[in-house]
């Protein structure tokens, strides 16, 4: 039985929507990719100030400020870049937005690995900034992919940020 939402429209049942969302392979793959990206970057950036203090002898405040600055600037820049690239490729190349996000995660993760091998704090910071910027291109593109592959009635079940879809 469907419940009423107050605007007269029937609210679709929750579990059938969840099954429909989970049956969408592209959505599941996008969600797994973004989950891995978030966990990986979250772990690295959580420990980055400690690495800078222990590995390069930086003061705690300086290391934390650099880490926070790299994260904020990189995520903002990558989100803008990803939005622009995804918009340009969508409709021109099949799966264009998904390609931007997937390439961003792959290239950004590779740069992150190289950055963590650096013996110079300047090289580390430059490569980290590039890595987070390129990785963050996946944020807007993968979010848009959710809207592409999930029907309008089920979007709220697919995306926690889409509560009014």
GROMACS elastic network, one bead per residue, 0.5 to 0.9 nm:
[ bonds ]
;  ai    aj funct       b0    kb
    1    12     6  0.86783   500
    1    13     6  0.74689   500
    2    10     6  0.58430   500
    2    11     6  0.56221   500
    2    12     6  0.57596   500
    2    13     6  0.59485   500
    3     9     6  0.87300   500
    3    10     6  0.57593   500
    3    11     6  0.52618   500
    3    12     6  0.74382   500
    3    13     6  0.79285   500
    4     7     6  0.75853   500
    4     8     6  0.62719   500
    4     9     6  0.60347   500
    4    11     6  0.56162   500
    4    12     6  0.89990   500
    5     8     6  0.63463   500
    5     9     6  0.59604   500
    5    10     6  0.61057   500
    5    11     6  0.58030   500
    6     9     6  0.72369   500
    6    10     6  0.86436   500
    7    10     6  0.85168   500
   11    14     6  0.85980   500
   12    16     6  0.83165   500
   12    17     6  0.75732   500
   12   153     6  0.77031   500
   12   154     6  0.85168   500
   13    16     6  0.61069   500
   13    17     6  0.66829   500
   14    17     6  0.52943   500
   14    18     6  0.63410   500
   14    19     6  0.88914   500
   14   154     6  0.88785   500
   14   157     6  0.77357   500
   15    19     6  0.62078   500
   15    20     6  0.85427   500
   16    19     6  0.50816   500
   16    20     6  0.61770   500
   16    21     6  0.86409   500
   17    21     6  0.61283   500
   17    22     6  0.85745   500
   17   153     6  0.83188   500
   17   154     6  0.57997   500
   17   157     6  0.67607   500
   17   158     6  0.87435   500
   18    21     6  0.50760   500
   18    22     6  0.61066   500
   18    23     6  0.85013   500
   18   154     6  0.79056   500
   18   157     6  0.63078   500
   18   158     6  0.76519   500
   19    22     6  0.51417   500
   19    23     6  0.60776   500
   19    24     6  0.88518   500
   20    23     6  0.51277   500
   20    24     6  0.66987   500
   20   150     6  0.86049   500
   20   154     6  0.79647   500
   21    24     6  0.53881   500
   21    25     6  0.85504   500
   21    27     6  0.73186   500
   21    28     6  0.80559   500
   21   150     6  0.67737   500
   21   151     6  0.87657   500
   21   154     6  0.71296   500
   21   155     6  0.83820   500
   21   157     6  0.73209   500
   21   158     6  0.61797   500
   22    25     6  0.71099   500
   22    27     6  0.74739   500
   22    28     6  0.63560   500
   22   158     6  0.84999   500
   23    26     6  0.89182   500
   23    27     6  0.84322   500
   23    28     6  0.79639   500
   24    27     6  0.54341   500
   24    28     6  0.64524   500
   24    29     6  0.88516   500
   24   149     6  0.73006   500
   24   150     6  0.75222   500
   25    28     6  0.51320   500
   25    29     6  0.61564   500
   25    30     6  0.85460   500
   26    29     6  0.51495   500
   26    30     6  0.60548   500
   26    31     6  0.84811   500
   26   145     6  0.85069   500
   26   146     6  0.84938   500
   26   149     6  0.71210   500
   27    30     6  0.50934   500
   27    31     6  0.60071   500
   27    32     6  0.85279   500
   27   145     6  0.76619   500
   27   146     6  0.61434   500
   27   149     6  0.66617   500
   27   150     6  0.76135   500
   27   158     6  0.80936   500
   28    31     6  0.51093   500
   28    32     6  0.61445   500
   28    33     6  0.86180   500
   29    32     6  0.51092   500
   29    33     6  0.61354   500
   29    34     6  0.86135   500
   30    33     6  0.51231   500
   30    34     6  0.61689   500
   30    35     6  0.84692   500
   30    98     6  0.81572   500
   30   102     6  0.86835   500
   30   142     6  0.64323   500
   30   143     6  0.87599   500
   30   145     6  0.78518   500
   30   146     6  0.79233   500
   31    34     6  0.52185   500
   31    35     6  0.59897   500
   31    36     6  0.86069   500
   31   142     6  0.81582   500
   31   146     6  0.87063   500
   32    36     6  0.61363   500
   32    37     6  0.85307   500
   33    36     6  0.52391   500
   33    37     6  0.61713   500
   33    38     6  0.86003   500
   33   102     6  0.79451   500
   33   105     6  0.80156   500
   34    38     6  0.60072   500
   34    39     6  0.85318   500
   34   105     6  0.83920   500
   34   138     6  0.75591   500
   34   139     6  0.78364   500
   34   142     6  0.75894   500
   35    38     6  0.51292   500
   35    39     6  0.61090   500
   35    40     6  0.84381   500
   36    39     6  0.52204   500
   36    40     6  0.59354   500
   36    41     6  0.84147   500
   37    40     6  0.52048   500
   37    41     6  0.59633   500
   37    42     6  0.81686   500
   37   105     6  0.68097   500
   37   109     6  0.81882   500
   37   135     6  0.78241   500
   37   138     6  0.89438   500
   38    41     6  0.53511   500
   38    42     6  0.57052   500
   38    43     6  0.83828   500
   39    42     6  0.50842   500
   39    43     6  0.60762   500
   39    44     6  0.86056   500
   40    43     6  0.53136   500
   40    44     6  0.62676   500
   40    45     6  0.86303   500
   40   109     6  0.86733   500
   41    44     6  0.50772   500
   41    45     6  0.59358   500
   41    46     6  0.82536   500
   41   109     6  0.86410   500
   41   112     6  0.89080   500
   41   132     6  0.80329   500
   41   135     6  0.89519   500
   42    45     6  0.53315   500
   42    46     6  0.59260   500
   42    47     6  0.86812   500
   43    46     6  0.51355   500
   43    47     6  0.63968   500
   43    48     6  0.85016   500
   44    47     6  0.53908   500
   44    48     6  0.58348   500
   44   112     6  0.89463   500
   45    49     6  0.75977   500
   45    67     6  0.69361   500
   45    68     6  0.82612   500
   45    71     6  0.76363   500
   46    49     6  0.73052   500
   46    50     6  0.83561   500
   46    67     6  0.88821   500
   47    50     6  0.53720   500
   47    51     6  0.63637   500
   47    52     6  0.88685   500
   48    51     6  0.50228   500
   48    52     6  0.62296   500
   48    53     6  0.86566   500
   48    63     6  0.78856   500
   48    64     6  0.80131   500
   48    67     6  0.64948   500
   49    52     6  0.50622   500
   49    53     6  0.61505   500
   49    54     6  0.85651   500
   49    58     6  0.87194   500
   49    60     6  0.68969   500
   49    61     6  0.86419   500
   49    62     6  0.84996   500
   49    64     6  0.51395   500
   49    65     6  0.84939   500
   49    66     6  0.81176   500
   49    67     6  0.62413   500
   49    68     6  0.89149   500
   50    53     6  0.50992   500
   50    54     6  0.59714   500
   50    55     6  0.80458   500
   50    60     6  0.77871   500
   50    63     6  0.77251   500
   50    64     6  0.84988   500
   51    54     6  0.52446   500
   51    55     6  0.53624   500
   51    56     6  0.74871   500
   51    63     6  0.85900   500
   52    55     6  0.53163   500
   52    56     6  0.51780   500
   52    57     6  0.66408   500
   52    58     6  0.59144   500
   52    59     6  0.83896   500
   52    60     6  0.82317   500
   52    63     6  0.57632   500
   52    64     6  0.86219   500
   52    67     6  0.88231   500
   52   121     6  0.75606   500
   53    56     6  0.57117   500
   53    59     6  0.60971   500
   53    60     6  0.61109   500
   53    62     6  0.88240   500
   53    63     6  0.64338   500
   54    57     6  0.56123   500
   54    58     6  0.75543   500
   55    58     6  0.81745   500
   55   119     6  0.84145   500
   55   121     6  0.88166   500
   56   119     6  0.82586   500
   56   120     6  0.79306   500
   56   121     6  0.65938   500
   57    60     6  0.89426   500
   58    61     6  0.82961   500
   58    62     6  0.64944   500
   58    63     6  0.59566   500
   59    62     6  0.53143   500
   59    63     6  0.61351   500
   59    64     6  0.85832   500
   60    63     6  0.51649   500
   60    64     6  0.60498   500
   60    65     6  0.85053   500
   61    64     6  0.51595   500
   61    65     6  0.60382   500
   61    66     6  0.85718   500
   62    65     6  0.51087   500
   62    66     6  0.61164   500
   62    67     6  0.85002   500
   63    66     6  0.52431   500
   63    67     6  0.60775   500
   63    68     6  0.85169   500
   64    67     6  0.50916   500
   64    68     6  0.59683   500
   64    69     6  0.83715   500
   65    68     6  0.51439   500
   65    69     6  0.58989   500
   65    70     6  0.84435   500
   66    69     6  0.50613   500
   66    70     6  0.59993   500
   66    71     6  0.84763   500
   66   125     6  0.78509   500
   67    70     6  0.52448   500
   67    71     6  0.61774   500
   67    72     6  0.86745   500
   67   125     6  0.82201   500
   67   128     6  0.89620   500
   68    71     6  0.51167   500
   68    72     6  0.61069   500
   68    73     6  0.84960   500
   69    72     6  0.52194   500
   69    73     6  0.59122   500
   69    74     6  0.80869   500
   70    73     6  0.53901   500
   70    74     6  0.56720   500
   70    75     6  0.82641   500
   70   125     6  0.74255   500
   70   126     6  0.87432   500
   70   128     6  0.71231   500
   70   129     6  0.53691   500
   70   132     6  0.77345   500
   70   133     6  0.88711   500
   71    74     6  0.52108   500
   71    75     6  0.59415   500
   71    76     6  0.84480   500
   71   128     6  0.85237   500
   71   129     6  0.73012   500
   71   132     6  0.66949   500
   71   133     6  0.83814   500
   72    75     6  0.53444   500
   72    76     6  0.61010   500
   72    77     6  0.84199   500
   73    76     6  0.52881   500
   73    77     6  0.59053   500
   73    78     6  0.82925   500
   73   129     6  0.77170   500
   73   132     6  0.87216   500
   73   133     6  0.77205   500
   74    77     6  0.51399   500
   74    78     6  0.57649   500
   74    79     6  0.83028   500
   74   128     6  0.85272   500
   74   129     6  0.55962   500
   74   130     6  0.71528   500
   74   131     6  0.79377   500
   74   132     6  0.51096   500
   74   134     6  0.78661   500
   74   135     6  0.86391   500
   74   136     6  0.71722   500
   75    78     6  0.50839   500
   75    79     6  0.59179   500
   75    80     6  0.85684   500
   75   132     6  0.63036   500
   75   133     6  0.56352   500
   75   134     6  0.86028   500
   75   135     6  0.81439   500
   75   136     6  0.52990   500
   75   137     6  0.81239   500
   75   139     6  0.86563   500
   76    79     6  0.52047   500
   76    80     6  0.63399   500
   76    81     6  0.86115   500
   76   133     6  0.76622   500
   76   136     6  0.78702   500
   77    80     6  0.52704   500
   77    81     6  0.60537   500
   77    82     6  0.84148   500
   77   132     6  0.89885   500
   77   133     6  0.58535   500
   77   134     6  0.86023   500
   77   136     6  0.78521   500
   77   137     6  0.83639   500
   78    82     6  0.57313   500
   78    83     6  0.82906   500
   78   104     6  0.89649   500
   78   132     6  0.72753   500
   78   134     6  0.56953   500
   78   135     6  0.69665   500
   78   138     6  0.80458   500
   78   139     6  0.81194   500
   78   140     6  0.89713   500
   79    82     6  0.50997   500
   79    83     6  0.60329   500
   79    84     6  0.85706   500
   79   133     6  0.77236   500
   79   134     6  0.88837   500
   79   136     6  0.56011   500
   79   137     6  0.52104   500
   79   138     6  0.75840   500
   79   139     6  0.62016   500
   79   140     6  0.60266   500
   79   141     6  0.86035   500
   80    83     6  0.51688   500
   80    84     6  0.62498   500
   80    85     6  0.86874   500
   80   136     6  0.89239   500
   80   137     6  0.75799   500
   80   140     6  0.82202   500
   81    84     6  0.51579   500
   81    85     6  0.61036   500
   81    86     6  0.83491   500
   81   133     6  0.82577   500
   81   134     6  0.83241   500
   81   136     6  0.85323   500
   81   137     6  0.61848   500
   82    85     6  0.51634   500
   82    86     6  0.57266   500
   82    87     6  0.82427   500
   82    97     6  0.83664   500
   82   100     6  0.69122   500
   82   101     6  0.73513   500
   82   104     6  0.83540   500
   82   134     6  0.81445   500
   82   136     6  0.71906   500
   82   138     6  0.64809   500
   82   139     6  0.74028   500
   82   140     6  0.62068   500
   82   141     6  0.62973   500
   83    86     6  0.52038   500
   83    87     6  0.59753   500
   83    88     6  0.85723   500
   83    97     6  0.86391   500
   83   137     6  0.71690   500
   83   138     6  0.88898   500
   83   139     6  0.85524   500
   83   140     6  0.56792   500
   83   141     6  0.64362   500
   84    87     6  0.52407   500
   84    88     6  0.62705   500
   84    89     6  0.87671   500
   85    88     6  0.51233   500
   85    89     6  0.61788   500
   85    90     6  0.84652   500
   85    96     6  0.86217   500
   85    97     6  0.76333   500
   85   100     6  0.69324   500
   85   137     6  0.83964   500
   85   141     6  0.86832   500
   86    89     6  0.52484   500
   86    90     6  0.58393   500
   86    96     6  0.63283   500
   86    98     6  0.78974   500
   86    99     6  0.83528   500
   86   100     6  0.61547   500
   86   101     6  0.81140   500
   86   137     6  0.85310   500
   86   140     6  0.80328   500
   86   141     6  0.58667   500
   86   144     6  0.88922   500
   87    90     6  0.53196   500
   87    91     6  0.83743   500
   87    96     6  0.83966   500
   87    97     6  0.72250   500
   87   141     6  0.85188   500
   88    91     6  0.79341   500
   88    92     6  0.74386   500
   88    96     6  0.82736   500
   88    97     6  0.86602   500
   89    92     6  0.51826   500
   89    93     6  0.56030   500
   89    94     6  0.82478   500
   89    95     6  0.82200   500
   89    97     6  0.64119   500
   89    99     6  0.87917   500
   89   100     6  0.82363   500
   90    93     6  0.62104   500
   90    94     6  0.73020   500
   90    95     6  0.69676   500
   90    97     6  0.57464   500
   90    98     6  0.89386   500
   91    94     6  0.66795   500
   91    95     6  0.80885   500
   91    96     6  0.71929   500
   92    95     6  0.88811   500
   92    96     6  0.71742   500
   93    97     6  0.85988   500
   93    99     6  0.89239   500
   94    97     6  0.85635   500
   94    98     6  0.89123   500
   94    99     6  0.87485   500
   95    98     6  0.52680   500
   95    99     6  0.61146   500
   95   100     6  0.87882   500
   95   145     6  0.86819   500
   96    99     6  0.50393   500
   96   100     6  0.63287   500
   96   101     6  0.87662   500
   96   141     6  0.88677   500
   97   100     6  0.51403   500
   97   101     6  0.63303   500
   97   102     6  0.86070   500
   97   138     6  0.85438   500
   97   140     6  0.86957   500
   97   141     6  0.50864   500
   97   142     6  0.71332   500
   97   144     6  0.76438   500
   97   145     6  0.69372   500
   98   101     6  0.51117   500
   98   102     6  0.59689   500
   98   103     6  0.83580   500
   98   138     6  0.80126   500
   98   141     6  0.62620   500
   98   142     6  0.62571   500
   98   144     6  0.87754   500
   98   145     6  0.66239   500
   99   102     6  0.50995   500
   99   103     6  0.58356   500
   99   104     6  0.82250   500
   99   141     6  0.86407   500
  100   103     6  0.52647   500
  100   104     6  0.59581   500
  100   105     6  0.86441   500
  100   137     6  0.69017   500
  100   138     6  0.67940   500
  100   141     6  0.68826   500
  100   142     6  0.87594   500
  101   104     6  0.50044   500
  101   105     6  0.62210   500
  101   106     6  0.86400   500
  101   134     6  0.89410   500
  101   135     6  0.77078   500
  101   136     6  0.81007   500
  101   137     6  0.57066   500
  101   139     6  0.72561   500
  101   140     6  0.80921   500
  101   141     6  0.55744   500
  101   142     6  0.60602   500
  102   105     6  0.51904   500
  102   106     6  0.61701   500
  102   107     6  0.85606   500
  102   135     6  0.87661   500
  102   137     6  0.88308   500
  102   138     6  0.67446   500
  102   142     6  0.85194   500
  103   106     6  0.50593   500
  103   107     6  0.58702   500
  103   108     6  0.80055   500
  103   134     6  0.84634   500
  103   135     6  0.82708   500
  103   137     6  0.87052   500
  103   138     6  0.82446   500
  104   107     6  0.53783   500
  104   108     6  0.55616   500
  104   109     6  0.80957   500
  104   131     6  0.87115   500
  104   133     6  0.84934   500
  104   134     6  0.50021   500
  104   136     6  0.69954   500
  104   137     6  0.56493   500
  104   138     6  0.59427   500
  105   108     6  0.52163   500
  105   109     6  0.58437   500
  105   110     6  0.84775   500
  105   131     6  0.89133   500
  105   134     6  0.71829   500
  105   136     6  0.76452   500
  105   137     6  0.78187   500
  105   138     6  0.65086   500
  106   109     6  0.53188   500
  106   110     6  0.62676   500
  106   111     6  0.87476   500
  106   134     6  0.89517   500
  106   135     6  0.76010   500
  107   110     6  0.51087   500
  107   111     6  0.62068   500
  107   112     6  0.85487   500
  107   131     6  0.74950   500
  107   134     6  0.69765   500
  107   135     6  0.72382   500
  108   111     6  0.51201   500
  108   112     6  0.60769   500
  108   113     6  0.86921   500
  108   128     6  0.88370   500
  108   130     6  0.72946   500
  108   132     6  0.63262   500
  108   133     6  0.75275   500
  108   134     6  0.50699   500
  108   136     6  0.82293   500
  109   113     6  0.62916   500
  109   114     6  0.87470   500
  109   131     6  0.65855   500
  109   132     6  0.83803   500
  109   134     6  0.87165   500
  109   135     6  0.69224   500
  110   113     6  0.51755   500
  110   114     6  0.64140   500
  110   115     6  0.86408   500
  110   131     6  0.77680   500
  111   114     6  0.50324   500
  111   115     6  0.59800   500
  111   116     6  0.86482   500
  111   127     6  0.64079   500
  111   128     6  0.73398   500
  111   130     6  0.73536   500
  111   131     6  0.51872   500
  111   132     6  0.87710   500
  111   134     6  0.89401   500
  112   116     6  0.62971   500
  112   117     6  0.88743   500
  112   127     6  0.69116   500
  112   128     6  0.59797   500
  112   130     6  0.83572   500
  112   131     6  0.52928   500
  112   132     6  0.77299   500
  113   116     6  0.53620   500
  113   117     6  0.67800   500
  113   131     6  0.89185   500
  114   117     6  0.52925   500
  114   118     6  0.68751   500
  114   124     6  0.85455   500
  114   127     6  0.76309   500
  114   128     6  0.89709   500
  115   118     6  0.54163   500
  115   123     6  0.71820   500
  115   125     6  0.76866   500
  115   126     6  0.81477   500
  115   127     6  0.51780   500
  115   128     6  0.59282   500
  115   131     6  0.81331   500
  116   119     6  0.84605   500
  116   124     6  0.66346   500
  116   127     6  0.86803   500
  116   128     6  0.82061   500
  117   124     6  0.79774   500
  118   121     6  0.73474   500
  118   122     6  0.88987   500
  118   123     6  0.63732   500
  118   124     6  0.55553   500
  118   127     6  0.88867   500
  119   122     6  0.89258   500
  119   123     6  0.77158   500
  119   124     6  0.75045   500
  120   123     6  0.52846   500
  120   124     6  0.61489   500
  120   125     6  0.87193   500
  121   125     6  0.61282   500
  121   126     6  0.86060   500
  122   125     6  0.52499   500
  122   126     6  0.62065   500
  122   127     6  0.85882   500
  123   126     6  0.51932   500
  123   127     6  0.60361   500
  123   128     6  0.83535   500
  124   127     6  0.53473   500
  124   128     6  0.59558   500
  124   129     6  0.85494   500
  125   128     6  0.50131   500
  125   129     6  0.60708   500
  125   130     6  0.86198   500
  126   129     6  0.52052   500
  126   130     6  0.63506   500
  126   131     6  0.86173   500
  127   130     6  0.50524   500
  127   131     6  0.59604   500
  127   132     6  0.86001   500
  128   132     6  0.60701   500
  128   133     6  0.83650   500
  129   132     6  0.54148   500
  129   133     6  0.60561   500
  129   134     6  0.85501   500
  130   133     6  0.51514   500
  130   134     6  0.60455   500
  130   135     6  0.83993   500
  131   134     6  0.53391   500
  131   135     6  0.59577   500
  131   136     6  0.84337   500
  132   136     6  0.58670   500
  132   137     6  0.87646   500
  133   136     6  0.52162   500
  133   137     6  0.68056   500
  134   137     6  0.55292   500
  134   138     6  0.80251   500
  135   138     6  0.60603   500
  135   139     6  0.81236   500
  136   139     6  0.54255   500
  136   140     6  0.80631   500
  137   140     6  0.65539   500
  137   141     6  0.67582   500
  137   142     6  0.86689   500
  138   141     6  0.52109   500
  138   142     6  0.55027   500
  138   143     6  0.80162   500
  139   142     6  0.56746   500
  139   143     6  0.61766   500
  139   144     6  0.86990   500
  140   143     6  0.51341   500
  140   144     6  0.61106   500
  140   145     6  0.86037   500
  141   144     6  0.51433   500
  141   145     6  0.62098   500
  141   146     6  0.89234   500
  142   146     6  0.65459   500
  143   146     6  0.53763   500
  143   147     6  0.70903   500
  143   159     6  0.82807   500
  144   147     6  0.52842   500
  144   148     6  0.64424   500
  145   149     6  0.63027   500
  145   150     6  0.85490   500
  146   149     6  0.54700   500
  146   150     6  0.59731   500
  146   155     6  0.76805   500
  146   158     6  0.72818   500
  146   159     6  0.74269   500
  147   150     6  0.56062   500
  147   151     6  0.74089   500
  147   152     6  0.76218   500
  147   155     6  0.68834   500
  147   158     6  0.88849   500
  147   159     6  0.88525   500
  148   151     6  0.79121   500
  150   153     6  0.82620   500
  150   154     6  0.63992   500
  150   155     6  0.59229   500
  150   158     6  0.73261   500
  151   154     6  0.54902   500
  151   155     6  0.62854   500
  152   155     6  0.54072   500
  152   156     6  0.82761   500
  152   165     6  0.66399   500
  153   156     6  0.74971   500
  153   157     6  0.86424   500
  153   165     6  0.73697   500
  154   157     6  0.53772   500
  154   158     6  0.65306   500
  154   159     6  0.89586   500
  154   165     6  0.82262   500
  155   159     6  0.60235   500
  155   160     6  0.87315   500
  155   162     6  0.65894   500
  155   163     6  0.81076   500
  155   164     6  0.88919   500
  155   165     6  0.60782   500
  156   159     6  0.53986   500
  156   160     6  0.63955   500
  156   161     6  0.76967   500
  156   162     6  0.51376   500
  156   163     6  0.51291   500
  156   164     6  0.70151   500
  156   165     6  0.58993   500
  157   160     6  0.70732   500
  157   162     6  0.82990   500
  157   163     6  0.83625   500
  158   162     6  0.80674   500
  159   162     6  0.53327   500
  159   163     6  0.76514   500
  160   163     6  0.63793   500
  161   164     6  0.85849   500
  162   165     6  0.55338   500
